[in-house]
Amino acid sequence: MLYILLAILSGVSVVISRIINSKLAEEIGTFQGTFFNYLTGLITSTIFLLITKDYINIPPIHELNLPIYSYLGGSIGILVVVLSNYTTPKVSSFSLTLLVL
């Protein structure tokens, strides 16, 4: 039952997040809204890392031997947020929910 509730909350948070981001983009601009979205995410992630660093084993980046395309996730994420900020005001919340699915 807990997992069902978490799945529902996760879906709701995606829609609410996109609506909030699009409102911010309408106020200050699409690219500025995207910038502040990622800045807030960076700050939140840094605080989370500082709080949990004793419980999470993260190896140094040079030991991971990741292929270069592994770093494209951030670039693709920026594109998704920019497009979301642009399209969200143009569609209804119901349509946005269906698009997320």
N, C-alpha and C positions, 0 to 999 in steps of 0.2 A: 504494500500500500504506500509505503514511504517513497518508493521509486516512481510510482505513478504520479504522486504529488510533485516530486522533484522534476519530472518530465514536463508536467503542465506548467510549473513555475518557470522552467527554462524557456519554453515556447512563448509564454507571456512576456518574459523579460526581453526577448529578442524584438518583439513587436514594439514594446514600450521604448526600448533603447533606440530603435530606428525613428520612432516618432519624435522623441526628444532631440536626437541628432538633426533631424530635418528642420525642427523649429529653430534650433541654434543656427543652422545653415541659412534659413530665411532671414534671421536677424543680422548675422555678421558676414554671410557669404559662404558658398559651398566649400571652398578650399580652406578658409579660416576655421570653419566648423570642423572640418576633418582634422586640421592641425590640433585644435583643442581637444578633440576626441582622443587622439593618440597621445597627446601630452598628459591628459588625465589618466589614461590607461598606463602610461609609463610610470607616473608617480604612484598610482595605486599598486602596480606590480612591484615596484621597488620597496614600498612599505611592507607588502606581503612577504617579499623575499627576506627583508631584514628581520621580520618577526619569526619566520619559519626556517631560517637558514640552519639552525641546529638540528632540525628534524628532516631536512631534505638533503640527500647526497647528490650534489651537482658536480660532475667532473669538470676540470678545466677545458675550455673550448678547443685547445690544440690537441687534446687527447681523444676527442670524439671522431676525428677523421670524417667529417660530414662532406658530402658532395656539394659543390657550389650552388646547385639548384635548390638546396634545402633552405637557403636564405630568401627565396622568392616568395615565401608565405607572407612576409610583411608587405612586400610590394603589391601582391594580389589583394591583401587585406585593405590597403589604402584605396585601391581601385574600387573594391566592393563598397567601402564607406562613402566614397565620393559619388558613386552611382546611386547608392541608397539615399543620400542626402538630396540628390537631384530629383529622383523619381517619387519618393515618398509623398511629397505634397500634392502630387498629380494623381494619386490613386487613393481609393478609400481604404480604411483600416481593414475591412474585410478582405479586400483584394490583396492587400499587403500580407495579411496572414496566410492567404492561399499561396502567394509567391514564395514565402519562406518555406512552406512545406515542400 
